[in-house]
């Protein structure tokens, strides 16, 4: 099989794989080359794949996995490839946590902007209709 892991802005991984293990909403599942075609939503976690040479781990954020024939496409918001689980865990915590904090700050700023727009609209409406 060919495993391709895609982020919105780039291809993270394009490698052959003999076996793939990932986590969906209902738990972990494995894929082999002759597995039926499947579409699975992924939860944040670890995706592992093996070749004749080694096992590789990839931390993935939420996304979707599509197996069609000999191709497995994984489209995720974020992904980090690591040589081992220990180094991958530290990298993921730092990277994913930072992004989640940035998203929270963005949502707070948007909520504040929305409140200000509604307040100004109300003020204009009161002035217009007295």
KOLBAPA-547259 format. One line per 5 residues: number of its first residue (from 1); for each residue x, y, z of C-alpha. Coordinates in steps of 0.5 Angstrom, whole numbers, plus 2048, in hexadecimal, padded with zeros to 3 digits. Example, Ala and Ser with C-alpha at 12.3 -4.5 7.8 and 13.67 -1.06 7.14 Angstrom:
1) 819/7F7/810 ~ 81B/7FE/80E;
***
This chain:
1) 800/800/800 ~ 802/807/7FF ~ 801/80C/805 ~ 800/813/804 ~ 7FF/818/80A;
6) 7FC/81F/808 ~ 7FC/825/80C ~ 7F8/82B/809 ~ 7FE/82E/806 ~ 803/828/805;
11) 804/821/804 ~ 807/81F/80B ~ 809/817/809 ~ 809/813/802 ~ 80B/80C/804;
16) 80A/805/802 ~ 807/801/808 ~ 805/7FA/80A ~ 801/7FB/80F ~ 7FD/801/812;
21) 7FA/802/819 ~ 7F6/808/81B ~ 7F1/80B/820 ~ 7EA/80C/81E ~ 7E4/80E/822;
26) 7E2/807/824 ~ 7E9/805/825 ~ 7F0/803/822 ~ 7EF/7FF/81B ~ 7F5/7FC/817;
31) 7F5/7FC/80F ~ 7F9/7F7/80B ~ 7FA/7F7/803 ~ 7F4/7F3/801 ~ 7EF/7F6/806;
36) 7E9/7F9/804 ~ 7E8/800/802 ~ 7E6/804/808 ~ 7E5/80C/80A ~ 7E6/80D/811;
41) 7E6/813/815 ~ 7EC/814/81A ~ 7ED/816/821 ~ 7F3/81A/823 ~ 7F8/814/825;
46) 7FE/810/822 ~ 7FE/80D/81B ~ 803/807/81A ~ 805/804/814 ~ 80A/7FE/812;
51) 80F/7FD/80D ~ 814/7F7/80C ~ 819/7FC/80F ~ 816/7FF/815 ~ 80F/802/819;
56) 80E/809/818 ~ 80A/80D/81D ~ 806/813/81B ~ 802/818/81F ~ 7FB/81A/81C;
61) 7F6/81F/81E ~ 7EF/81E/81C ~ 7EE/81C/814 ~ 7EB/817/810 ~ 7EF/810/80D;
66) 7ED/80E/806 ~ 7EF/807/804 ~ 7EE/806/7FC ~ 7F1/800/7F9 ~ 7F9/800/7FA;
71) 7F9/808/7FD ~ 7F7/80A/804 ~ 7F6/812/804 ~ 7F6/815/80B ~ 7F4/81C/80B;
76) 7F5/820/812 ~ 7F5/827/815 ~ 7FC/825/818 ~ 801/81F/818 ~ 808/81E/81A;
81) 80D/818/818 ~ 811/816/81E ~ 816/810/81E ~ 814/80E/825 ~ 80E/80F/82A;
86) 812/812/82F ~ 814/818/82B ~ 80E/818/827 ~ 80A/819/82D ~ 80E/81F/82F;
91) 80E/823/829 ~ 806/821/828 ~ 804/824/82F ~ 808/82B/82D ~ 806/82C/826;
96) 7FE/82A/827 ~ 7FE/82D/82E ~ 800/834/82B ~ 7FC/833/825 ~ 7F6/832/829;
101) 7F7/838/82E ~ 7F8/83C/827 ~ 7F1/83A/825 ~ 7EE/83B/82C ~ 7F1/842/82C;
106) 7EE/843/825 ~ 7E7/841/827 ~ 7E7/846/82D ~ 7E9/84C/828 ~ 7E4/84A/823;
111) 7DF/849/829 ~ 7E1/850/82B ~ 7E0/853/824 ~ 7D9/850/823 ~ 7D7/853/82A;
116) 7DA/85A/828 ~ 7D6/85A/821 ~ 7D0/858/824 ~ 7D0/85D/829 ~ 7D2/863/824;
121) 7CC/860/820 ~ 7C7/861/825 ~ 7CA/868/827 ~ 7C9/86A/820 ~ 7C2/867/820;
126) 7C0/86B/826 ~ 7C2/871/823 ~ 7BF/870/81C ~ 7B8/86E/81F ~ 7B8/872/826;
***
